[in-house]
Amino acid sequence: MMSLTASDVKKIAHLARLGIDEQQIDGYANDLSSILELMTQMGQADTAGVAPMAHPLDQTQRLREDRVTETDRRDHFQAIAPQTEAGLYLVPKVIE
């Protein structure tokens, strides 16, 4: 069984940028260890004869007719936008 330590939980919380109380670390360690144990058990299940499914109840997706149901209102919506160009919204650069 994979058991997480308090330092593992602190590292995971730091990487996920989560703030956790010191008093709850042991509870989180137990809960996360249980989840990892369940994933290990699920990974050991024999699925050799099981066909992949897209839906657990083997249902098909209802599809609608592919037709236009709304009018083109892009110009109306872009009239209130701060900046547009060639039908696109212009936004400030956020990544250097």
C-alpha positions as CSV (number, residue, x, y, z in Angstrom):
1,M,0.0,0.0,0.0
2,M,1.3,3.4,-0.9
3,S,1.1,5.6,2.2
4,L,1.7,9.4,1.9
5,T,3.5,11.2,4.7
6,A,2.8,14.7,6.0
7,S,5.7,16.1,4.0
8,D,4.2,14.5,0.8
9,V,0.9,16.2,1.5
10,K,2.6,19.6,2.2
11,K,4.5,19.2,-1.1
12,I,1.3,18.4,-3.0
13,A,-0.5,21.3,-1.4
14,H,2.4,23.6,-2.4
15,L,2.4,22.4,-6.0
16,A,-1.4,22.8,-6.2
17,R,-1.1,26.2,-4.5
18,L,-3.5,25.1,-1.8
19,G,-3.5,26.4,1.8
20,I,-4.2,23.7,4.3
21,D,-4.2,23.7,8.1
22,E,-1.5,21.8,9.9
23,Q,-4.2,20.0,12.0
24,Q,-5.7,18.6,8.8
25,I,-2.5,17.2,7.2
26,D,-2.8,13.7,8.7
27,G,-6.5,13.5,7.6
28,Y,-5.4,14.5,4.1
29,A,-2.6,12.0,4.1
30,N,-5.0,9.2,5.0
31,D,-7.6,10.2,2.5
32,L,-5.1,10.6,-0.4
33,S,-3.4,7.3,0.5
34,S,-6.8,5.6,0.4
35,I,-7.5,7.1,-3.0
36,L,-4.1,5.9,-4.3
37,E,-4.8,2.4,-2.9
38,L,-8.1,2.3,-4.7
39,M,-6.4,3.3,-8.0
40,T,-3.9,0.6,-7.5
41,Q,-6.6,-2.0,-7.0
42,M,-8.5,-0.7,-10.0
43,G,-5.3,-1.0,-12.1
44,Q,-5.0,-4.6,-11.1
45,A,-8.4,-5.6,-12.3
46,D,-8.5,-8.0,-15.3
47,T,-10.0,-6.1,-18.2
48,A,-8.7,-8.4,-21.0
49,G,-12.2,-9.4,-22.2
50,V,-13.9,-6.1,-21.7
51,A,-14.6,-4.0,-24.8
52,P,-14.0,-0.3,-24.5
53,M,-17.2,1.8,-24.2
54,A,-18.1,5.4,-24.7
55,H,-20.9,5.3,-22.2
56,P,-21.2,3.0,-19.2
57,L,-24.9,2.1,-20.1
58,D,-24.0,1.6,-23.7
59,Q,-26.4,4.3,-24.8
60,T,-26.1,6.3,-28.0
61,Q,-25.9,10.1,-28.0
62,R,-29.0,11.8,-29.3
63,L,-28.1,14.1,-32.2
64,R,-30.0,17.1,-33.4
65,E,-30.4,18.2,-37.0
66,D,-27.4,20.3,-38.0
67,R,-29.0,23.6,-39.0
68,V,-28.7,27.3,-38.2
69,T,-31.1,28.3,-35.4
70,E,-29.8,31.8,-34.6
71,T,-29.1,34.9,-36.7
72,D,-25.5,36.3,-37.1
73,R,-25.3,39.0,-34.4
74,R,-21.5,39.3,-34.3
75,D,-21.5,43.0,-35.4
76,H,-24.1,43.8,-32.7
77,F,-22.0,42.1,-30.0
78,Q,-18.7,43.5,-31.2
79,A,-20.1,47.1,-31.3
80,I,-19.6,47.3,-27.5
81,A,-16.1,45.6,-27.5
82,P,-13.1,47.8,-26.7
83,Q,-11.1,46.6,-29.7
84,T,-11.9,44.3,-32.7
85,E,-10.2,43.6,-36.0
86,A,-11.5,41.5,-38.9
87,G,-14.3,40.0,-36.8
88,L,-12.0,39.1,-33.9
89,Y,-11.9,40.5,-30.3
90,L,-8.5,42.0,-29.5
91,V,-7.3,41.5,-26.0
92,P,-4.2,42.6,-24.1
93,K,-1.1,40.4,-24.3
94,V,-0.7,38.4,-21.1
95,I,2.2,36.1,-22.0
96,E,5.6,37.5,-22.9
